[in-house]
Amino acid sequence: MKDGFVKVAAAAPVIRVADCDYNAARVVETIENAEKAGVKVLVFPELTLTGVTCGDLIAHRVVLNGAVRALEKVVRASEGKDMLVFVGLPYAHGARLLSVAAVICDGELLGLVPRENVKGTLFAEYEGEGDFVTVGELETVLCPNTLFCHNSLGDLRVAVELGADRDEILSPAVSYALEGATVIAQMASFPETVSSGDEAKSDSRALSRRLTCGLVLAAPGRGESTTDNSYSGLCLVAERGELLAESEYADALAVSEIDVQHLNTLRRRDGGFDLPGDDLCQVYWGDSLSDTALTRSYSKHPHLPTGEEALAEYCERMLDIQISGLVRRMEFAHLDHCVVGISGGVDSTLAVMVSAMAVKRMGLPSTNVIACTMPCFGTSSRTKSNAIVVAEQLGAEVRVIDISKSVYQHFDDIGHAHDDYSVAYENAQARERTQVLMDIANKCNGLDVGTEDLSEYIDGWCTYNGDHTSMYDVNIGMTKTQVRAAVSHIAAKTEDKILKAALYDVLDCPVTPELLPIHDDLIEQKSEDAVGSYSLQDFFTHKILICGFDPIKTMRLAKLAYADEFTDEELLRWLKSYCTRLFTQQFKRSCLMDGPSVEAFSVSPRAGLHMPSDGESALFLRMLAEYEKP
């Protein structure tokens, strides 16, 4: 359970209705299999030891006594197993019949949690606040509001709700989550219908997202009576809106890992959790932390959805956000032209296409987009050609402005040798381009539309007051992987064959600032040689800044996602570089211009990431140094 990963499972073994001894054997068998898989939290359906379809038999003394004996067998079988197990059974509490979750760990019955919503059942509502009770030879506490807290992993606090409790308008899960539960065990009892599975999955995704929690749901298995209903054994695991695992067959078992550390990090940002409950009972369980083998997958591109249809819709939404923001800014400022510096790179390509879509939405001619390509010492014919082709196919006015003479004059003015390829040599070109774009915008009642993306602002791969600056940046809220996805989406759907070919060649070009002299018209200065793969950088941004993971956990997940692409040494090198640049380049993010965010995270100094410009990366790098030690 190191790094906050807890392996959980929902199980629906095939049982025999009212045959408690047989059912206990099936539960024990499932527990043993779950232990082999490394499961730490195991959830069975409601009334596991009897079945939910017993009818009036559920209240019969023979069945009740059989359930008690079955529970004793399960508790004994759990001895030596560091696993929290939720098993359902009927329990006679005096003259009241309750449906309870028996919570077991390492040969101990930690507690009984009663079902709250008993409408339409033979069960009574438990109206006490907690009682010490005996179940056969076992002693425990009967308490309706209980958190089962792990001794060594403070972020792991599990609560349980039974049967129709999950259907309440304010289900117990809501109060449990507010009181600190990060995992909700749902011991369900609903039968199978043509829509039950989809509804349960949808509800689980929605509830886990709203409560920022993990859900482990187990519905009755296929051994239940089919007198009036059929049962599918639906089992699923969800975490904050994402379905991690599901199973729906005989002896169903859904296994995955819930990241409770991540859930609590998100809760701290939102606030409103860990409210004190007056009648809250906390029970502790579990041994020391151990490694959890991860079976859940981590995408190389966490800023993008999976699936072609979902990705296409996502790209359309990103483009609409960019276009809407640009249109509103131009209308507010009474401007009618967009001025874009085009380089043939993916960022400026997207910016000029967004500008073309914006003027079209405003009812203006496409020539109101002024696309300026400003070749200098490092410009290749390939990038220059692509930039011009894209702009021309959009109908924009294309201006080719060679800035070499201006930059050389500037070198002479500041006493910089023409063959001194230091940072001043590079930055002078970027700042000259920005000056040209802003002055053209002033002349034509236009807006200098920026092209830098979020990834480049994170790593600071931009010239301060050069490409770093514009009048409104449409890409400021998009990572490099999102920009590439948007351009690819446009290329795929356009019917203009010339534009399509140019866009795909843009996507195929290496990312380059084109600021150093080139030889034989080859692109030699490649951004990713200096700052690393932008795909990898965006992965780091998602894990470190959005998820709040530490560098070691981030490294662990990067090894899973990029095992086929980078060695451990390469991943460590680029993670160190990322952590260093994240801090040293904050001064560039502290004064960024306006631009639209496309997801919940941004680096806007007004509404996004807030960091001091002189913060230290020492703690982050120290962790990575410890990681390197043998």
Long-range contacts (C-beta under 8 A, 24 or more apart in sequence): 1-40, 1-150, 1-152, 1-153, 1-156, 1-289, 1-290, 1-292, 2-289, 2-290, 2-291, 2-292, 3-259, 3-261, 3-292, 3-549, 3-552, 3-553, 3-556, 4-153, 4-155, 4-259, 4-260, 4-261, 4-262, 4-264, 4-553, 5-257, 5-258, 5-259, 5-261, 5-292, 5-294, 6-40, 6-41, 6-153, 6-156, 6-183, 6-214, 6-257, 6-258, 6-259, 6-260, 6-292, 7-37, 7-38, 7-39, 7-40, 7-41, 7-255, 7-256, 7-257, 7-292, 7-293, 7-295, 8-39, 8-40, 8-41, 8-42, 8-43, 8-183, 8-214, 8-216, 8-237, 8-255, 8-256, 8-257, 8-258, 9-34, 9-37, 9-39, 9-41, 9-42, 9-43, 9-216, 9-235, 9-237, 9-253, 9-254, 9-255, 10-43, 10-216, 10-217, 10-218, 10-235, 10-236, 10-237, 10-247, 10-252, 10-253, 10-254, 11-42, 11-43, 11-44, 11-218, 11-235, 11-252, 11-253, 12-44, 12-45, 12-218, 12-219, 12-220, 12-221, 12-222, 12-233, 12-234, 12-235, 12-247, 12-251, 12-252, 12-253, 13-44, 13-221, 13-223, 13-251, 14-221, 14-222, 14-223, 14-233, 14-250, 14-251, 15-48, 15-51, 15-221, 15-223, 15-224, 16-51, 16-223, 17-50, 17-51, 17-53, 17-54, 17-223, 17-224, 17-225, 18-50, 18-51, 18-54, 18-57, 18-63, 18-66, 20-49, 20-50, 20-63, 20-66, 20-67, 20-69, 20-70, 21-66, 21-69, 21-70, 21-73, 23-48, 23-49, 23-50, 23-51, 23-70, 24-49, 24-69, 24-70, 24-71, 24-73, 24-74, 25-73, 27-70, 27-74, 27-87, 28-73, 28-74, 28-77, 30-251, 30-253, 31-74, 31-77, 31-78, 31-81, 31-83, 31-85, 32-77, 33-253, 34-83, 34-253, 34-255, 35-81, 35-83, 37-255, 38-292, 38-293, 39-83, 39-255, 40-82, 40-83, 40-84, 40-286, 40-292, 41-83, 41-84, 41-86, 41-158, 41-183, 41-185, 41-216, 42-83, 42-84, 42-85, 42-86, 43-86, 43-160, 43-185, 43-186, 43-187, 43-216, 43-217, 43-218, 44-85, 44-86, 44-87, 44-88, 44-187, 44-218, 45-88, 45-187, 45-188, 45-189, 45-218, 45-219, 45-220, 45-221, 46-88, 46-99, 46-101, 46-115, 46-162, 46-163, 46-187, 46-188, 46-189, 46-220, 47-88, 47-89, 47-90, 47-99, 47-189, 47-220, 48-87, 48-88, 48-89, 48-187, 49-74, 49-87, 49-88, 49-89, 50-89, 50-90, 51-220, 51-223, 51-224, 51-225, 52-163, 52-189, 52-220, 52-224, 52-231, 53-220, 53-224, 53-225, 53-227, 53-229, 53-231, 56-122, 58-90, 58-97, 58-122, 59-90, 59-97, 59-122, 63-90, 64-90, 64-91, 64-92, 67-91, 68-135, 68-136, 69-136, 71-102, 71-109, 71-135, 71-136, 71-138, 72-135, 72-136, 72-137, 72-138, 74-102, 74-104, 75-102, 75-104, 75-107, 75-108, 75-109, 75-138, 76-107, 78-104, 78-105, 78-106, 78-107, 78-108, 79-106, 79-107, 80-106, 80-107, 81-105, 81-106, 82-106, 82-286, 82-287, 84-110, 84-148, 84-158, 84-285, 84-286, 86-160, 86-185, 86-187, 88-162, 88-187, 90-123, 91-135, 91-142, 93-126, 93-131, 93-133, 93-142, 96-124, 96-126, 97-122, 97-123, 97-124, 98-123, 98-124, 98-126, 98-142, 99-123, 99-162, 99-163, 100-142, 100-162, 101-160, 101-162, 101-185, 101-187, 102-135, 103-146, 103-148, 103-160, 103-283, 105-285, 105-286, 106-285, 109-135, 109-138, 109-139, 109-140, 110-140, 110-148, 110-283, 110-285, 111-140, 111-141, 111-142, 111-143, 111-146, 111-148, 111-281, 111-283, 112-140, 112-141, 112-142, 112-143, 113-143, 113-144, 113-146, 113-160, 113-162, 114-142, 114-144, 114-162, 115-161, 115-162, 115-163, 115-164, 115-165, 116-144, 116-161, 116-162, 116-165, 116-168, 116-172, 117-163, 117-164, 117-165, 117-167, 117-168, 119-164, 121-163, 129-279, 130-279, 130-281, 141-281, 141-283, 143-281, 144-279, 145-172, 145-175, 145-176, 145-179, 145-277, 145-279, 145-280, 145-281, 146-280, 146-281, 146-282, 146-283, 147-176, 147-179, 147-180, 147-181, 147-280, 147-281, 147-282, 147-283, 148-283, 148-284, 148-285, 149-282, 149-283, 149-284, 149-285, 150-284, 150-285, 150-286, 151-284, 151-285, 151-286, 151-287, 152-286, 152-287, 152-288, 152-289, 153-260, 153-286, 153-289, 155-182, 155-260, 155-261, 155-263, 155-264, 156-182, 156-183, 156-260, 156-286, 157-181, 157-182, 157-183, 158-182, 158-183, 158-184, 158-185, 159-183, 159-184, 159-185, 160-184, 160-185, 160-186, 160-187, 161-185, 161-186, 161-187, 162-187, 162-189, 163-187, 163-188, 163-189, 164-189, 166-203, 171-207, 173-207, 173-211, 173-213, 173-215, 174-211, 175-277, 177-211, 177-212, 177-213, 177-273, 178-272, 178-273, 178-274, 178-275, 179-274, 179-275, 179-276, 179-277, 179-280, 180-273, 180-274, 181-213, 182-213, 182-214, 182-258, 182-260, 182-263, 182-264, 183-213, 183-214, 183-215, 183-216, 183-258, 183-260, 184-208, 184-211, 184-213, 184-214, 184-215, 184-216, 185-216, 186-215, 186-216, 186-217, 186-218, 187-218, 188-217, 188-218, 188-219, 188-220, 188-234, 189-219, 189-220, 190-219, 190-220, 191-220, 191-224, 191-229, 191-230, 191-231, 192-229, 192-230, 192-231, 192-232, 192-234, 196-232, 196-234, 197-232, 197-234, 197-248, 200-234, 200-236, 201-236, 201-238, 201-243, 201-246, 204-236, 204-238, 204-243, 205-238, 205-241, 205-242, 205-243, 206-241, 208-238, 208-239, 208-240, 208-241, 208-242, 209-240, 209-241, 212-240, 212-263, 212-266, 212-267, 212-270, 212-273, 213-239, 213-240, 213-263, 214-238, 214-239, 214-240, 214-258, 214-260, 214-263, 215-239, 216-258, 221-250, 221-251, 221-252, 222-249, 222-250, 239-263, 240-266, 244-296, 245-296, 255-295, 256-295, 256-296, 257-292, 257-294, 257-295, 257-296, 261-553, 262-547, 262-548, 262-549, 265-547, 265-548, 266-548, 269-548, 294-560, 297-560, 297-561, 298-557, 298-560, 298-561, 299-561, 300-535, 300-539, 300-561, 300-562, 300-565, 301-481, 301-485, 301-535, 301-538, 301-539, 302-538, 302-539, 302-542, 302-543, 303-479, 303-481, 303-482, 303-538, 303-542, 303-599, 304-481, 304-482, 304-485, 311-485, 311-489, 312-489, 314-485, 315-485, 315-486, 315-489, 315-490, 316-489, 317-598, 318-478, 318-482, 318-485, 318-486, 318-598, 319-354, 319-357, 319-486, 319-489, 319-490, 321-477, 321-596, 321-597, 321-598, 322-354, 322-474, 322-475, 322-478, 322-596, 322-598, 323-354, 323-357, 323-358, 323-361, 324-596, 325-472, 325-474, 325-595, 325-596, 326-354, 326-355, 326-358, 326-447, 326-449, 326-472, 326-474, 327-358, 327-361, 327-362, 329-447, 329-472, 329-594, 330-358, 330-362, 330-447, 331-362, 333-447, 334-445, 335-445, 335-446, 335-447, 336-362, 336-364, 336-368, 336-445, 336-446, 337-368, 337-369, 337-370, 337-441, 337-444, 337-445, 337-446, 337-447, 338-368, 338-369, 338-370, 338-446, 338-447, 338-449, 339-370, 339-372, 339-437, 339-440, 339-441, 339-444, 339-446, 339-447, 339-448, 339-449, 340-369, 340-370, 340-371, 340-372, 340-396, 340-437, 340-448, 340-449, 340-451, 341-372, 341-373, 341-374, 341-433, 341-434, 341-436, 341-437, 341-451, 341-467, 342-371, 342-372, 342-373, 342-387, 342-388, 342-390, 342-391, 343-373, 343-379, 343-383, 343-387, 343-451, 343-514, 344-373, 344-380, 344-382, 344-383, 344-384, 344-385, 344-386, 344-387, 344-506, 344-509, 345-383, 345-451, 345-506, 345-509, 345-511, 345-512, 346-480, 346-483, 346-484, 346-487, 346-506, 346-507, 346-509, 346-511, 347-451, 347-452, 347-453, 347-456, 347-475, 347-480, 347-483, 348-387, 348-451, 349-386, 349-387, 349-390, 349-487, 349-503, 349-506, 350-451, 350-474, 350-475, 350-483, 350-486, 350-487, 351-449, 351-450, 351-451, 351-474, 351-475, 352-390, 352-391, 352-394, 352-396, 353-390, 353-394, 353-487, 353-490, 354-449, 354-474, 355-396, 355-449, 355-474, 356-394, 356-395, 356-396, 365-395, 366-394, 366-395, 366-396, 367-395, 367-396, 367-397, 368-397, 368-446, 369-394, 369-395, 369-396, 369-397, 370-396, 370-397, 370-399, 370-440, 370-444, 370-446, 371-396, 371-397, 371-398, 371-399, 372-398, 372-399, 372-400, 372-401, 372-436, 372-437, 372-440, 373-398, 373-399, 373-400, 373-401, 374-400, 374-401, 374-402, 374-403, 374-432, 374-433, 374-436, 375-400, 375-402, 375-403, 375-404, 376-402, 376-403, 376-404, 376-407, 376-429, 376-432, 376-514, 376-515, 377-404, 377-407, 377-429, 377-515, 377-516, 377-517, 377-518, 378-429, 378-512, 378-513, 378-514, 378-515, 378-516, 378-517, 378-518, 378-525, 379-514, 379-518, 380-514, 380-518, 380-521, 380-522, 380-523, 381-521, 382-505, 382-509, 382-521, 382-523, 383-509, 383-512, 383-514, 383-523, 386-502, 386-505, 386-506, 386-509, 389-498, 389-499, 389-502, 390-499, 390-502, 390-503, 390-506, 393-496, 393-498, 393-499, 393-502, 394-499, 399-440, 401-436, 403-429, 403-432, 403-433, 403-436, 406-432, 407-432, 421-516, 421-517, 425-515, 425-516, 426-463, 426-513, 426-515, 426-516, 427-463, 427-464, 427-466, 427-515, 429-466, 429-515, 430-462, 430-463, 430-466, 430-467, 430-513, 430-515, 431-463, 431-465, 431-466, 433-466, 433-467, 434-465, 434-466, 434-467, 434-469, 434-470, 437-470, 438-470, 438-471, 441-471, 447-471, 447-472, 448-472, 449-473, 449-474, 450-474, 450-475, 450-476, 450-593, 450-595, 451-475, 452-476, 453-478, 453-479, 453-480, 453-482, 453-483, 454-478, 454-479, 454-480, 454-482, 454-541, 454-602, 454-603, 455-479, 455-480, 455-481, 455-534, 455-537, 455-538, 455-541, 456-480, 457-585, 457-588, 457-589, 457-592, 457-603, 458-537, 458-541, 458-545, 458-581, 458-582, 458-585, 458-589, 458-603, 459-531, 459-537, 459-578, 459-581, 459-582, 459-585, 460-581, 460-584, 460-585, 460-588, 461-513, 461-527, 461-530, 461-531, 462-588, 464-587, 464-588, 467-513, 468-588, 469-593, 470-593, 471-593, 472-593, 472-594, 472-595, 473-592, 473-593, 473-594, 473-595, 474-595, 474-596, 475-595, 476-592, 476-593, 476-594, 476-595, 476-596, 476-597, 476-602, 476-603, 476-604, 477-595, 477-596, 477-597, 477-598, 477-599, 477-602, 477-604, 478-598, 479-534, 479-538, 479-541, 480-511, 480-534, 480-535, 480-537, 480-538, 481-534, 481-535, 481-538, 482-598, 531-577, 531-581, 532-573, 532-574, 532-577, 532-578, 533-565, 533-566, 533-574, 536-562, 536-566, 536-571, 536-574, 537-574, 537-578, 540-574, 540-575, 540-578, 541-601, 544-578, 544-579, 544-582, 545-582, 545-601, 545-609, 546-600, 546-601, 550-620, 550-623, 551-575, 551-579, 551-620, 551-623, 551-624, 551-627, 552-623, 552-624, 552-627, 555-624, 555-627, 572-624, 572-627, 572-628, 575-624, 576-621, 576-624, 579-617, 579-620, 579-621, 579-624, 580-617, 580-621, 582-617, 582-620, 583-611, 583-615, 583-616, 583-617, 583-620, 584-617, 586-611, 586-612, 586-613, 586-615, 587-613
